[in-house]
Amino acid sequence: MAYPGVSKFRDRVVTVTSSSSNVFGVAPFRGRVTLIQMTNLGTISGAYTATCNINGSAITGGSISVTTSTAGATYSTVPTGNNNVNQGDILEFGQGTAAQASVNFHIKEY
C-alpha cells in the first residue's frame, strides 16, 4: 500500500498592504518565494508595472503589469529566479503609484 507523500516543506504567506508607492515586509523564515499575488484595493485609472524585490534586488519574473481596473481585481506572477529568502530579508513591493493594494508573498519554507 502506498502512503501519501508528506512534504517537510510548508507554504506560508507574508501579506503587506500598500497605501503608497512602495511597501515593505520581512521574511520570517528561510525559504523561496513561489508566488506573488496582488489585489487592488481601489480603482486604478492608469496602467503601471509593479516590481518585487528581496533586499533591493529584483526578483526575476517578479513584475506584475496592471491595466486600468476596479477594486478587487487580482493579478499574480510566478518568480523564476533570485527568489530565495533568509529570515530577516526585506521583501519590497514597488508599484510607482499611490494606488492601494494588498500583496501576498507565498514562501515555501525550508
N, CA, C and O atoms as CSV, one atom per row, in Angstrom:
chain,resi,resn,atom,element,x,y,z
A,1,MET,N,N,0.839,-1.174,0.000
A,1,MET,CA,C,0.000,0.000,0.000
A,1,MET,C,C,0.887,1.241,0.000
A,1,MET,O,O,1.822,1.359,0.792
A,2,ALA,N,N,0.578,2.139,-0.886
A,2,ALA,CA,C,1.351,3.373,-0.970
A,2,ALA,C,C,0.863,4.370,0.076
A,2,ALA,O,O,-0.339,4.525,0.294
A,3,TYR,N,N,1.788,5.022,0.699
A,3,TYR,CA,C,1.451,6.042,1.686
A,3,TYR,C,C,1.470,7.415,1.023
A,3,TYR,O,O,2.279,7.665,0.129
A,4,PRO,N,N,0.589,8.296,1.456
A,4,PRO,CA,C,0.602,9.637,0.867
A,4,PRO,C,C,1.905,10.347,1.183
A,4,PRO,O,O,2.436,10.242,2.288
A,5,GLY,N,N,2.407,11.065,0.205
A,5,GLY,CA,C,3.645,11.814,0.403
A,5,GLY,C,C,3.412,13.011,1.296
A,5,GLY,O,O,2.469,13.775,1.089
A,6,VAL,N,N,4.249,13.174,2.270
A,6,VAL,CA,C,4.165,14.313,3.163
A,6,VAL,C,C,5.450,15.109,3.012
A,6,VAL,O,O,6.539,14.594,3.261
A,7,SER,N,N,5.325,16.341,2.611
A,7,SER,CA,C,6.490,17.186,2.421
A,7,SER,C,C,6.852,17.876,3.725
A,7,SER,O,O,5.982,18.345,4.460
A,8,LYS,N,N,8.155,17.931,4.003
A,8,LYS,CA,C,8.595,18.673,5.183
A,8,LYS,C,C,8.597,20.174,4.930
A,8,LYS,O,O,8.809,20.967,5.847
A,9,PHE,N,N,8.361,20.556,3.680
A,9,PHE,CA,C,8.338,21.967,3.317
A,9,PHE,C,C,6.918,22.502,3.456
A,9,PHE,O,O,5.960,21.865,3.018
A,10,ARG,N,N,6.791,23.669,4.063
A,10,ARG,CA,C,5.478,24.280,4.269
A,10,ARG,C,C,5.365,25.560,3.454
A,10,ARG,O,O,6.307,26.346,3.367
A,11,ASP,N,N,4.194,25.752,2.858
A,11,ASP,CA,C,3.910,27.013,2.174
A,11,ASP,C,C,3.289,27.967,3.181
A,11,ASP,O,O,2.345,27.612,3.887
A,12,ARG,N,N,3.824,29.176,3.242
A,12,ARG,CA,C,3.290,30.202,4.131
A,12,ARG,C,C,3.188,31.498,3.358
A,12,ARG,O,O,3.818,31.654,2.312
A,13,VAL,N,N,2.398,32.430,3.868
A,13,VAL,CA,C,2.155,33.676,3.148
A,13,VAL,C,C,2.534,34.868,4.022
A,13,VAL,O,O,2.186,34.930,5.201
A,14,VAL,N,N,3.260,35.817,3.414
A,14,VAL,CA,C,3.549,37.099,4.053
A,14,VAL,C,C,2.708,38.131,3.308
A,14,VAL,O,O,2.865,38.301,2.099
A,15,THR,N,N,1.819,38.819,4.016
A,15,THR,CA,C,0.921,39.798,3.400
A,15,THR,C,C,1.321,41.210,3.810
A,15,THR,O,O,1.538,41.490,4.989
A,16,VAL,N,N,1.414,42.088,2.828
A,16,VAL,CA,C,1.676,43.502,3.084
A,16,VAL,C,C,0.596,44.309,2.369
A,16,VAL,O,O,0.124,43.913,1.304
A,17,THR,N,N,0.212,45.425,2.947
A,17,THR,CA,C,-0.812,46.283,2.346
A,17,THR,C,C,-0.198,47.634,2.041
A,17,THR,O,O,0.444,48.250,2.892
A,18,SER,N,N,-0.406,48.083,0.819
A,18,SER,CA,C,0.198,49.321,0.339
A,18,SER,C,C,-0.818,50.437,0.275
A,18,SER,O,O,-1.930,50.250,-0.218
A,19,SER,N,N,-0.437,51.594,0.772
A,19,SER,CA,C,-1.239,52.796,0.563
A,19,SER,C,C,-0.369,53.882,-0.055
A,19,SER,O,O,-0.790,55.031,-0.192
A,20,SER,N,N,0.843,53.504,-0.423
A,20,SER,CA,C,1.770,54.445,-1.070
A,20,SER,C,C,2.494,53.705,-2.189
A,20,SER,O,O,2.110,52.591,-2.546
A,21,SER,N,N,3.520,54.306,-2.734
A,21,SER,CA,C,4.182,53.718,-3.891
A,21,SER,C,C,4.999,52.462,-3.565
A,21,SER,O,O,5.075,51.560,-4.398
A,22,ASN,N,N,5.600,52.379,-2.398
A,22,ASN,CA,C,6.378,51.198,-2.015
A,22,ASN,C,C,5.926,50.703,-0.658
A,22,ASN,O,O,5.521,51.492,0.197
A,23,VAL,N,N,5.993,49.406,-0.461
A,23,VAL,CA,C,5.656,48.819,0.830
A,23,VAL,C,C,6.664,47.702,1.107
A,23,VAL,O,O,7.153,47.045,0.188
A,24,PHE,N,N,6.960,47.505,2.378
A,24,PHE,CA,C,7.986,46.548,2.765
A,24,PHE,C,C,7.449,45.548,3.775
A,24,PHE,O,O,6.557,45.860,4.564
A,25,GLY,N,N,8.000,44.345,3.741
A,25,GLY,CA,C,7.698,43.308,4.715
A,25,GLY,C,C,8.984,42.577,5.047
A,25,GLY,O,O,10.009,42.804,4.404
A,26,VAL,N,N,8.946,41.706,6.036
A,26,VAL,CA,C,10.127,40.957,6.463
A,26,VAL,C,C,9.844,39.469,6.336
A,26,VAL,O,O,8.793,38.988,6.760
A,27,ALA,N,N,10.786,38.748,5.750
A,27,ALA,CA,C,10.663,37.288,5.659
A,27,ALA,C,C,10.879,36.698,7.051
A,27,ALA,O,O,11.952,36.876,7.627
A,28,PRO,N,N,9.887,36.003,7.602
A,28,PRO,CA,C,10.009,35.493,8.965
A,28,PRO,C,C,10.780,34.175,9.062
A,28,PRO,O,O,11.009,33.672,10.162
A,29,PHE,N,N,11.179,33.616,7.923
A,29,PHE,CA,C,11.877,32.332,7.900
A,29,PHE,C,C,12.615,32.183,6.574
A,29,PHE,O,O,12.410,32.975,5.654
A,30,ARG,N,N,13.461,31.183,6.476
A,30,ARG,CA,C,14.221,30.897,5.259
A,30,ARG,C,C,13.325,30.133,4.289
A,30,ARG,O,O,12.580,29.242,4.696
A,31,GLY,N,N,13.399,30.482,3.009
A,31,GLY,CA,C,12.585,29.779,2.026
A,31,GLY,C,C,12.733,30.352,0.631
A,31,GLY,O,O,13.719,31.016,0.310
A,32,ARG,N,N,11.728,30.079,-0.192
A,32,ARG,CA,C,11.719,30.530,-1.585
A,32,ARG,C,C,10.357,31.130,-1.895
A,32,ARG,O,O,9.326,30.530,-1.593
A,33,VAL,N,N,10.353,32.319,-2.499
A,33,VAL,CA,C,9.105,32.940,-2.935
A,33,VAL,C,C,8.621,32.166,-4.161
A,33,VAL,O,O,9.311,32.123,-5.180
A,34,THR,N,N,7.435,31.555,-4.066
A,34,THR,CA,C,6.925,30.715,-5.147
A,34,THR,C,C,5.779,31.350,-5.918
A,34,THR,O,O,5.465,30.918,-7.027
A,35,LEU,N,N,5.148,32.374,-5.341
A,35,LEU,CA,C,4.026,33.043,-5.999
A,35,LEU,C,C,3.866,34.427,-5.381
A,35,LEU,O,O,4.029,34.600,-4.173
A,36,ILE,N,N,3.545,35.410,-6.218
A,36,ILE,CA,C,3.255,36.763,-5.735
A,36,ILE,C,C,1.879,37.131,-6.269
A,36,ILE,O,O,1.642,37.077,-7.476
A,37,GLN,N,N,0.971,37.504,-5.370
A,37,GLN,CA,C,-0.380,37.898,-5.745
A,37,GLN,C,C,-0.644,39.325,-5.281
A,37,GLN,O,O,-0.224,39.722,-4.194
A,38,MET,N,N,-1.340,40.089,-6.111
A,38,MET,CA,C,-1.672,41.461,-5.769
A,38,MET,C,C,-3.156,41.684,-6.026
A,38,MET,O,O,-3.678,41.275,-7.063
A,39,THR,N,N,-3.831,42.329,-5.089
A,39,THR,CA,C,-5.240,42.677,-5.251
A,39,THR,C,C,-5.387,44.185,-5.090
A,39,THR,O,O,-4.944,44.758,-4.096
A,40,ASN,N,N,-6.016,44.823,-6.079
A,40,ASN,CA,C,-6.266,46.261,-5.995
A,40,ASN,C,C,-7.302,46.533,-4.911
A,40,ASN,O,O,-8.322,45.850,-4.834
A,41,LEU,N,N,-7.039,47.527,-4.081
A,41,LEU,CA,C,-7.986,47.919,-3.045
A,41,LEU,C,C,-8.787,49.145,-3.446
A,41,LEU,O,O,-9.675,49.589,-2.718
A,42,GLY,N,N,-8.464,49.685,-4.608
A,42,GLY,CA,C,-9.167,50.859,-5.113
A,42,GLY,C,C,-9.166,50.829,-6.631
A,42,GLY,O,O,-8.576,49.934,-7.236
A,43,THR,N,N,-9.823,51.799,-7.248
A,43,THR,CA,C,-9.871,51.878,-8.709
A,43,THR,C,C,-8.558,52.424,-9.241
A,43,THR,O,O,-8.028,53.408,-8.724
A,44,ILE,N,N,-8.037,51.780,-10.279
A,44,ILE,CA,C,-6.791,52.203,-10.926
A,44,ILE,C,C,-7.167,52.901,-12.231
A,44,ILE,O,O,-7.862,52.323,-13.066
A,45,SER,N,N,-6.709,54.142,-12.409
A,45,SER,CA,C,-7.089,54.896,-13.602
A,45,SER,C,C,-6.044,54.827,-14.708
A,45,SER,O,O,-6.334,55.224,-15.837
A,46,GLY,N,N,-4.844,54.340,-14.425
A,46,GLY,CA,C,-3.813,54.240,-15.445
A,46,GLY,C,C,-3.014,52.963,-15.280
A,46,GLY,O,O,-2.993,52.364,-14.204
A,47,ALA,N,N,-2.365,52.556,-16.343
A,47,ALA,CA,C,-1.575,51.331,-16.308
A,47,ALA,C,C,-0.219,51.581,-15.630
A,47,ALA,O,O,0.333,52.678,-15.716
A,48,TYR,N,N,0.301,50.566,-14.964
A,48,TYR,CA,C,1.630,50.645,-14.359
A,48,TYR,C,C,2.179,49.241,-14.180
A,48,TYR,O,O,1.449,48.259,-14.309
A,49,THR,N,N,3.473,49.149,-13.883
A,49,THR,CA,C,4.113,47.869,-13.630
A,49,THR,C,C,4.639,47.864,-12.204
A,49,THR,O,O,5.385,48.759,-11.805
A,50,ALA,N,N,4.248,46.857,-11.444
A,50,ALA,CA,C,4.711,46.698,-10.068
A,50,ALA,C,C,5.905,45.754,-10.075
A,50,ALA,O,O,5.912,44.758,-10.797
A,51,THR,N,N,6.914,46.070,-9.268
A,51,THR,CA,C,8.095,45.218,-9.183
A,51,THR,C,C,8.258,44.711,-7.754
A,51,THR,O,O,7.851,45.372,-6.798
A,52,CYS,N,N,8.851,43.544,-7.622
A,52,CYS,CA,C,9.079,42.944,-6.314
A,52,CYS,C,C,10.563,42.681,-6.140
A,52,CYS,O,O,11.234,42.202,-7.054
A,53,ASN,N,N,11.069,43.002,-4.950
A,53,ASN,CA,C,12.497,42.875,-4.661
A,53,ASN,C,C,12.717,42.147,-3.343
A,53,ASN,O,O,11.852,42.121,-2.468
A,54,ILE,N,N,13.895,41.560,-3.231
A,54,ILE,CA,C,14.366,40.999,-1.965
A,54,ILE,C,C,15.657,41.724,-1.634
A,54,ILE,O,O,16.625,41.639,-2.389
A,55,ASN,N,N,15.686,42.435,-0.518
A,55,ASN,CA,C,16.850,43.224,-0.107
A,55,ASN,C,C,17.327,44.163,-1.210
A,55,ASN,O,O,18.529,44.367,-1.379
A,56,GLY,N,N,16.384,44.734,-1.960
A,56,GLY,CA,C,16.723,45.696,-3.005
A,56,GLY,C,C,17.063,45.096,-4.347
A,56,GLY,O,O,17.231,45.837,-5.316
A,57,SER,N,N,17.173,43.764,-4.446
A,57,SER,CA,C,17.472,43.092,-5.719
A,57,SER,C,C,16.180,42.561,-6.325
A,57,SER,O,O,15.372,41.938,-5.635
A,58,ALA,N,N,15.992,42.808,-7.612
A,58,ALA,CA,C,14.756,42.400,-8.284
A,58,ALA,C,C,14.596,40.888,-8.290
A,58,ALA,O,O,15.553,40.145,-8.509
A,59,ILE,N,N,13.367,40.448,-8.044
A,59,ILE,CA,C,13.018,39.034,-8.186
A,59,ILE,C,C,12.783,38.780,-9.665
A,59,ILE,O,O,11.947,39.444,-10.279
A,60,THR,N,N,13.504,37.832,-10.248
A,60,THR,CA,C,13.335,37.511,-11.666
A,60,THR,C,C,11.927,36.963,-11.884
A,60,THR,O,O,11.507,36.023,-11.209
A,61,GLY,N,N,11.207,37.553,-12.824
A,61,GLY,CA,C,9.829,37.138,-13.072
A,61,GLY,C,C,8.874,37.679,-12.021
A,61,GLY,O,O,7.739,37.212,-11.919
A,62,GLY,N,N,9.319,38.665,-11.233
A,62,GLY,CA,C,8.514,39.194,-10.139
A,62,GLY,C,C,7.798,40.487,-10.463
A,62,GLY,O,O,7.383,41.201,-9.550
A,63,SER,N,N,7.639,40.811,-11.743
A,63,SER,CA,C,6.926,42.035,-12.132
A,63,SER,C,C,5.472,41.715,-12.461
A,63,SER,O,O,5.159,40.662,-13.016
A,64,ILE,N,N,4.597,42.646,-12.106
A,64,ILE,CA,C,3.177,42.495,-12.398
A,64,ILE,C,C,2.725,43.716,-13.183
A,64,ILE,O,O,2.854,44.846,-12.711
A,65,SER,N,N,2.191,43.488,-14.391
A,65,SER,CA,C,1.668,44.587,-15.213
A,65,SER,C,C,0.194,44.763,-14.906
A,65,SER,O,O,-0.591,43.819,-15.001
A,66,VAL,N,N,-0.175,45.988,-14.534
A,66,VAL,CA,C,-1.545,46.296,-14.149
A,66,VAL,C,C,-2.126,47.290,-15.144
A,66,VAL,O,O,-1.506,48.305,-15.458
A,67,THR,N,N,-3.313,46.989,-15.632
A,67,THR,CA,C,-4.015,47.904,-16.526
A,67,THR,C,C,-5.105,48.601,-15.737
A,67,THR,O,O,-5.273,48.343,-14.545
A,68,THR,N,N,-5.829,49.460,-16.377
A,68,THR,CA,C,-6.944,50.132,-15.712
A,68,THR,C,C,-7.902,49.076,-15.174
A,68,THR,O,O,-8.351,48.208,-15.923
A,69,SER,N,N,-8.219,49.140,-13.889
A,69,SER,CA,C,-9.096,48.124,-13.302
A,69,SER,C,C,-9.817,48.682,-12.088
A,69,SER,O,O,-9.538,49.792,-11.637
A,70,THR,N,N,-10.730,47.910,-11.578
A,70,THR,CA,C,-11.523,48.312,-10.427
A,70,THR,C,C,-11.009,47.627,-9.165
A,70,THR,O,O,-10.154,46.743,-9.227
A,71,ALA,N,N,-11.533,48.039,-8.041
A,71,ALA,CA,C,-11.175,47.422,-6.771
A,71,ALA,C,C,-11.538,45.940,-6.809
A,71,ALA,O,O,-12.585,45.554,-7.328
A,72,GLY,N,N,-10.657,45.126,-6.253
A,72,GLY,CA,C,-10.890,43.688,-6.215
A,72,GLY,C,C,-10.225,42.927,-7.341
A,72,GLY,O,O,-10.173,41.698,-7.295
A,73,ALA,N,N,-9.711,43.618,-8.357
A,73,ALA,CA,C,-9.011,42.932,-9.447
A,73,ALA,C,C,-7.733,42.311,-8.895
A,73,ALA,O,O,-7.009,42.947,-8.129
A,74,THR,N,N,-7.458,41.073,-9.284
A,74,THR,CA,C,-6.309,40.342,-8.759
A,74,THR,C,C,-5.349,39.985,-9.886
A,74,THR,O,O,-5.763,39.575,-10.971
A,75,TYR,N,N,-4.070,40.150,-9.610
A,75,TYR,CA,C,-3.004,39.817,-10.551
A,75,TYR,C,C,-1.994,38.933,-9.828
A,75,TYR,O,O,-1.873,38.997,-8.605
A,76,SER,N,N,-1.272,38.109,-10.581
A,76,SER,CA,C,-0.257,37.273,-9.942
A,76,SER,C,C,0.883,36.988,-10.901
A,76,SER,O,O,0.756,37.167,-12.112
A,77,THR,N,N,1.999,36.541,-10.340
A,77,THR,CA,C,3.161,36.139,-11.121
A,77,THR,C,C,3.900,35.046,-10.364
A,77,THR,O,O,3.851,34.980,-9.136
A,78,VAL,N,N,4.584,34.192,-11.115
A,78,VAL,CA,C,5.388,33.125,-10.533
A,78,VAL,C,C,6.859,33.474,-10.777
A,78,VAL,O,O,7.306,33.476,-11.924
A,79,PRO,N,N,7.609,33.766,-9.726
A,79,PRO,CA,C,9.025,34.117,-9.883
A,79,PRO,C,C,9.819,32.964,-10.500
A,79,PRO,O,O,9.539,31.793,-10.242
A,80,THR,N,N,10.805,33.313,-11.310
A,80,THR,CA,C,11.618,32.294,-11.975
A,80,THR,C,C,13.061,32.283,-11.492
A,80,THR,O,O,13.824,31.399,-11.880
A,81,GLY,N,N,13.453,33.231,-10.665
A,81,GLY,CA,C,14.832,33.267,-10.171
A,81,GLY,C,C,15.031,34.379,-9.165
A,81,GLY,O,O,14.164,35.235,-8.987
A,82,ASN,N,N,16.177,34.361,-8.509
A,82,ASN,CA,C,16.533,35.335,-7.478
A,82,ASN,C,C,15.387,35.486,-6.476
A,82,ASN,O,O,15.021,36.599,-6.098
A,83,ASN,N,N,14.826,34.343,-6.051
A,83,ASN,CA,C,13.651,34.366,-5.181
A,83,ASN,C,C,13.853,33.627,-3.856
A,83,ASN,O,O,12.878,33.302,-3.177
A,84,ASN,N,N,15.099,33.361,-3.485
A,84,ASN,CA,C,15.379,32.744,-2.186
A,84,ASN,C,C,15.472,33.826,-1.115
A,84,ASN,O,O,16.037,34.895,-1.345
A,85,VAL,N,N,14.911,33.535,0.058
A,85,VAL,CA,C,14.953,34.481,1.167
A,85,VAL,C,C,15.524,33.799,2.402
A,85,VAL,O,O,15.390,32.589,2.585
A,86,ASN,N,N,16.155,34.593,3.231
A,86,ASN,CA,C,16.600,34.157,4.548
A,86,ASN,C,C,15.773,34.896,5.585
A,86,ASN,O,O,15.189,35.939,5.294
A,87,GLN,N,N,15.724,34.367,6.768
A,87,GLN,CA,C,15.000,35.028,7.842
A,87,GLN,C,C,15.527,36.444,8.008
A,87,GLN,O,O,16.735,36.653,8.112
A,88,GLY,N,N,14.623,37.414,8.031
A,88,GLY,CA,C,15.006,38.811,8.204
A,88,GLY,C,C,15.205,39.575,6.917
A,88,GLY,O,O,15.383,40.793,6.955
A,89,ASP,N,N,15.180,38.899,5.767
A,89,ASP,CA,C,15.309,39.607,4.492
A,89,ASP,C,C,14.114,40.534,4.287
A,89,ASP,O,O,13.009,40.254,4.751
A,90,ILE,N,N,14.352,41.633,3.589
A,90,ILE,CA,C,13.315,42.624,3.320
A,90,ILE,C,C,12.637,42.323,1.992
A,90,ILE,O,O,13.294,42.244,0.954
A,91,LEU,N,N,11.318,42.157,2.029
A,91,LEU,CA,C,10.503,41.963,0.825
A,91,LEU,C,C,9.919,43.319,0.453
A,91,LEU,O,O,9.281,43.970,1.282
A,92,GLU,N,N,10.131,43.745,-0.777
A,92,GLU,CA,C,9.649,45.055,-1.219
A,92,GLU,C,C,8.703,44.902,-2.391
A,92,GLU,O,O,8.966,44.147,-3.327
A,93,PHE,N,N,7.602,45.625,-2.327
A,93,PHE,CA,C,6.655,45.704,-3.428
A,93,PHE,C,C,6.606,47.154,-3.859
A,93,PHE,O,O,6.134,48.008,-3.109
A,94,GLY,N,N,7.087,47.445,-5.056
A,94,GLY,CA,C,7.116,48.816,-5.557
A,94,GLY,C,C,6.208,48.955,-6.750
A,94,GLY,O,O,6.366,48.253,-7.749
A,95,GLN,N,N,5.249,49.865,-6.649
A,95,GLN,CA,C,4.301,50.000,-7.745
A,95,GLN,C,C,4.387,51.330,-8.474
A,95,GLN,O,O,3.719,51.516,-9.491
A,96,GLY,N,N,5.191,52.254,-7.977
A,96,GLY,CA,C,5.395,53.506,-8.695
A,96,GLY,C,C,4.160,54.386,-8.782
A,96,GLY,O,O,4.129,55.323,-9.579
A,97,THR,N,N,3.151,54.105,-7.985
A,97,THR,CA,C,1.937,54.912,-7.965
A,97,THR,C,C,1.377,54.870,-6.548
A,97,THR,O,O,1.813,54.055,-5.736
A,98,ALA,N,N,0.444,55.713,-6.251
A,98,ALA,CA,C,-0.112,55.758,-4.899
A,98,ALA,C,C,-1.351,54.875,-4.753
A,98,ALA,O,O,-2.120,55.036,-3.806
A,99,ALA,N,N,-1.546,53.945,-5.687
A,99,ALA,CA,C,-2.704,53.053,-5.616
A,99,ALA,C,C,-2.594,52.129,-4.413
A,99,ALA,O,O,-1.499,51.710,-4.036
A,100,GLN,N,N,-3.726,51.819,-3.820
A,100,GLN,CA,C,-3.724,50.907,-2.686
A,100,GLN,C,C,-3.819,49.472,-3.184
A,100,GLN,O,O,-4.594,49.163,-4.090
A,101,ALA,N,N,-3.011,48.592,-2.572
A,101,ALA,CA,C,-3.021,47.187,-2.965
A,101,ALA,C,C,-2.662,46.318,-1.773
A,101,ALA,O,O,-1.960,46.747,-0.857
A,102,SER,N,N,-3.153,45.100,-1.803
A,102,SER,CA,C,-2.774,44.093,-0.828
A,102,SER,C,C,-1.916,43.078,-1.581
A,102,SER,O,O,-2.314,42.598,-2.643
A,103,VAL,N,N,-0.749,42.750,-1.042
A,103,VAL,CA,C,0.190,41.873,-1.737
A,103,VAL,C,C,0.511,40.669,-0.869
A,103,VAL,O,O,0.826,40.811,0.312
A,104,ASN,N,N,0.428,39.479,-1.461
A,104,ASN,CA,C,0.783,38.246,-0.778
A,104,ASN,C,C,2.055,37.675,-1.398
A,104,ASN,O,O,2.107,37.418,-2.600
A,105,PHE,N,N,3.080,37.476,-0.566
A,105,PHE,CA,C,4.285,36.785,-0.985
A,105,PHE,C,C,4.156,35.349,-0.460
A,105,PHE,O,O,4.243,35.124,0.747
A,106,HIS,N,N,3.952,34.386,-1.350
A,106,HIS,CA,C,3.864,32.983,-0.933
A,106,HIS,C,C,5.293,32.450,-0.835
A,106,HIS,O,O,6.048,32.496,-1.806
A,107,ILE,N,N,5.651,31.952,0.329
A,107,ILE,CA,C,7.016,31.478,0.566
A,107,ILE,C,C,6.976,30.016,0.999
A,107,ILE,O,O,6.285,29.660,1.953
A,108,LYS,N,N,7.723,29.176,0.289
A,108,LYS,CA,C,7.870,27.782,0.685
A,108,LYS,C,C,9.027,27.704,1.662
A,108,LYS,O,O,10.178,27.954,1.303
A,109,GLU,N,N,8.715,27.358,2.892
A,109,GLU,CA,C,9.706,27.319,3.958
A,109,GLU,C,C,10.560,26.057,3.836
A,109,GLU,O,O,10.053,24.969,3.564
A,110,TYR,N,N,11.874,26.228,4.045
A,110,TYR,CA,C,12.768,25.049,4.102
A,110,TYR,C,C,13.920,25.316,5.009
A,110,TYR,O,O,14.778,24.451,5.187
